[in-house]
Amino acid sequence: MSYEGYSQFWCKNGHYWTIDCNLLIYNEGKQKCPICNEEEVRENMVDETNGSFDDDGTRIDSFIEPELVKGEKLICGNCLKEHICSCSVYKIPPKKKVDEDE
């Protein structure tokens, strides 16, 4: 049986990024923020193996919606629309009890 998904990460400065499960290297320790090089303080694994939603449209993949605290917007050179850039700051979600047991 295979696993499909990715991990969501937040560093202490509130930067948010994701890494596909096939690209993660866990034996190297904590992941480093691609913006400020700080270590992750929160990881959430998003399991897409059986899809992201059930038949009722309820999210089943453990995704946490990042809560924007301070966003920096840039105009995209390709589509000319405003996008929130990766150096924006997000609220670090609290760990669930089950996360703390790991």
C-alpha positions in Angstrom: 0.0 0.0 0.0 1.3 3.4 -0.9 1.1 6.8 0.8 0.3 10.0 -1.0 0.4 13.4 0.6 2.6 16.2 1.9 3.6 17.9 5.1 2.7 21.5 6.1 5.4 23.3 8.1 5.6 26.5 10.1 8.8 28.0 11.6 9.0 30.1 14.7 8.7 33.3 12.6 5.4 32.2 11.2 6.6 31.3 7.7 4.6 28.5 6.0 5.7 26.0 3.4 4.8 22.5 2.2 6.9 19.5 1.1 5.6 16.5 -0.9 6.0 13.2 1.1 8.3 11.8 -1.6 10.7 14.6 -1.2 10.9 14.6 2.6 14.2 13.4 4.2 13.4 12.7 7.9 16.7 11.3 8.8 18.3 14.8 8.5 16.3 16.1 11.5 13.9 19.0 11.4 13.1 20.8 8.2 14.5 24.3 7.6 12.4 27.2 6.6 13.2 28.2 2.9 12.7 31.9 3.8 14.7 32.4 7.1 16.4 29.1 7.6 14.9 28.5 11.1 13.9 25.0 12.0 10.2 24.0 11.8 8.2 24.3 15.0 5.1 22.7 13.7 4.5 19.9 11.1 1.2 18.6 9.9 1.0 15.5 7.6 -1.7 15.7 5.0 -2.7 12.2 3.9 -4.2 12.3 0.3 -4.0 8.5 -0.1 -7.8 8.1 -0.2 -8.6 11.6 -1.4 -9.1 14.9 0.4 -12.9 14.9 0.8 -15.6 12.4 1.6 -18.8 12.0 -0.3 -20.4 14.8 1.8 -17.6 17.3 1.0 -16.0 17.0 4.5 -12.2 17.3 4.5 -10.6 14.0 5.5 -6.9 14.5 4.8 -5.9 16.4 8.0 -5.1 19.7 6.1 -4.8 22.7 8.3 -5.9 26.0 6.6 -3.0 28.4 7.2 -4.3 31.5 9.1 -2.7 34.6 7.6 -1.4 37.2 10.1 0.5 39.5 7.8 0.5 39.1 4.1 2.7 40.6 1.5 1.1 40.7 -1.9 2.9 40.7 -5.3 1.6 41.1 -8.8 2.3 38.0 -10.8 4.2 38.6 -14.0 2.4 35.7 -15.7 -1.3 36.3 -14.9 -1.1 39.9 -13.7 -3.2 39.0 -10.6 -2.2 39.7 -6.9 -0.8 36.7 -5.0 0.2 36.4 -1.4 4.0 35.8 -1.4 5.7 33.0 0.5 7.4 35.4 3.0 4.0 36.2 4.5 3.5 35.4 8.2 0.9 32.9 9.5 -0.4 31.9 12.9 1.3 28.7 14.1 -1.6 26.2 14.8 -1.6 24.6 18.2 -0.7 20.9 18.4 -3.5 18.5 18.9 -3.1 16.1 21.8 -2.5 13.2 19.4 0.3 15.3 17.8 2.0 15.7 21.2 2.1 11.9 21.7 4.2 11.3 18.6 
